[in-house]
Amino acid sequence: MNDTAEIRTFVMAHPFGSLLTNGKQVPQVTHLPMQLLTDDAGNDSINLHLSKANPHAKGLENTENAVAVFLGTNGYISPRWYAAKDNVPTWNYTAVHAIGTLRKIENEEELMKLVDKLTIEHEAGAKSPWQADWSNSKIRKMVNAIIGFELKVERWEGKEKVGQNRSAEDQASLKRNLENSGDPAYQFIAKQMKTS
């Protein structure tokens, strides 16, 4: 995947991802909701927040390198689904990595704005969207239990592996088997194949 607009659309459709940074002994990973924002100049950033109690959050610093990983629908592909014989199993998937540096957000007002933006995006379809009442002491106290970060995206890496390397006959057979599976995830993978 090389098209930035396609990558942005994918990330917005799969906002729950993984934040990875270098740890002392092993990489540190936290799974969390993230929000993609693009400014007027076309620069991308990802807003996220972690609990202050999360050990990962405690070690993160400004300008630290990080990767945000977004994984789409994926699934096992059986060799019996191909027209050609003598194949092995594989896995079809779509994934995007956002590589960049972190900016720590500790200011209470900025944290509230970060939470508000995330909430507005995910409450948009509700008849009566929930919004934080920051004058409520209980809710205000909860914002002080988190630490926010902005990941300034320096580059994107996207991969869509949906059988595009196979012959037309194999692709047609694979699509047919995925569509007939009855599994919504496999049916979605079949739709991705048709658009790739």
N, C-alpha and C positions, 0 to 999 in steps of 0.2 A: 504494500500500500504506500503510494508516494504522494497522493493527492491530499493536501492539507485540509481541504473542505471535507473530504470523505473521512479523514481521521478525526476531525472535530465532531462530525455527526456521530461517528462510532462511540467516541468517548462520552458524549452527552447521552447516548442511549444505554451506556453501561457505566454509570457513575460510581458503582461500588468496586473498588480496586484494592491494590496492595501498594504500600509505600515501603521501599527498600533503601536502606542506607548501610554503610560499612560499620560493622560492630568491631569490638576488640578481638573477638575470637571467631565469630561467624557473622554473616549479614543479619541485620535486624529487619524484621518484617512486621508490619501492622496492616490489618485489613480494615478498610474504612470507607465511608462515602467521601467523594471528592467532587468539586465543582469546577468545571472549565470556564474560564473567562477570557475573552479576547478584547483587547482595547482597540481604539480607532486606528492605530498604526498597524494592526494585525499581529501584535505580540500576544502570545498565549501565556496564561498562568493558571495554576490549579490551586484553589483554596481548600484547606482541610483543617481538621482539628482533632486532637487526641486528648484523652484524659490526662491530667497532670500525674495521676497515679500510674500510668503506663510507663514501664521501665524504658521503653523506646523513646518516649517523649522527653524523659529526663536528660538524655544524652545528646539531643539534637541541638545544633547551634546555627547561627546565621552563616550564610554562604556555604553550608555543608552540601556536598553533592548528594543527589538522591535520584531515584527512579520510581515513577508511578506506573504500575502495570494494570491494564484493563483487559479483561478476558471476555470474549463473546461466547456465543453458543458453540459447543464443540461436541464431538462424538466419535466413537469407534467406527471404523470402516472395515467391513468384512471382505476378505478376498473373494468370497462366493458372490458378491454383488457386481463384480466386473464381468464384462463379456469375455475378455482374454483370460486364459488359464495360467496357472503357475505364478500366482501373486502371493504377497504376504499382507497381513493386516497393517493398517495405518490409522492415523487419527486426523480428522479434519478440524480446523479451528481458525479463529480470527483473534488476533491480539495486538495491542498497541502499547508501546512504552513511551513515556514522556521523561526525557532526561534533562535535568537542570539543577539549579541551586535553590536552597531554602532560605526564606526570610521569616524569622520568628515574629509572631504577632502576640504580644502580651497586653497591650493597651486595651482596657475594658471596652471603650467605645468601638474600637476597631473589631474586637472579638464579637460584640453584639451585631455589628454590621455583617460580619462573616456568617454568623448563625442566621440572621434575617435573610440574606441572599439565598442561602441553601434552602431555608424553609419556604420562601416564596416560590422557588423553582419547583419544589416537590409538592406543594399544596395548591399549585395553580389550577388543577382540575377539580378541586373540591367545591361543593356548593357554599360552604362556610369555611373558608381556609383558616387554619389556625395560625396565629402569629404571637410571638413572644410579647408578653406584657412586662416590660423591663422595670415598671414601677412595683411589680410584685416581688417582695423580698426573697421568696423561695426560688423563683425563676432567676432573679439577679444573682443569687448565691451560686446557682448551678453554672453560670457562665464563668465564675471564678475558679471552677474546678477543671477547666479545660485550658489548653494552650493551642493557639492557632499557628498555621504556617501557610505561606504562599510559596508554591513551587514555580519559579520562573522557568518556563520551558525554553531550553536552548536548542533542542532538536527532538524530532519525533521519529520513532521507528515503528512501522506497522507491518504485520504479516497476515496475509489471508491465504490459508492453505485449504482449498476446497476442490481438489481434484483437477485443477486446470492443467496439470502436467500430463494428464491421461489422454488417450486417443478419444476421438469423438464418439466412437462406439462404446468405449468404457464409461465415458461421462454420461451418456444417455442411459446406460444400464444402471449406473450408480444412482442417478437422479430418480429413476423409476423405483428402485428399491428403497431409497430414503423417503420418497413421497408415500409409498405404500406401507411404511413401517407402523403407522399409528402413533408414533412418538412425536410430539410437537417439536422437540429439539431437532430430530432428524429431518422433519418436514421443513423447518427453518433453514437447516443446512442446504437442503435441496434448492430452496429459493435463492440462497446466496450463490449457489453454483450457476443458476440461470442468469444472474446479473454480473458475473465475473468474466 
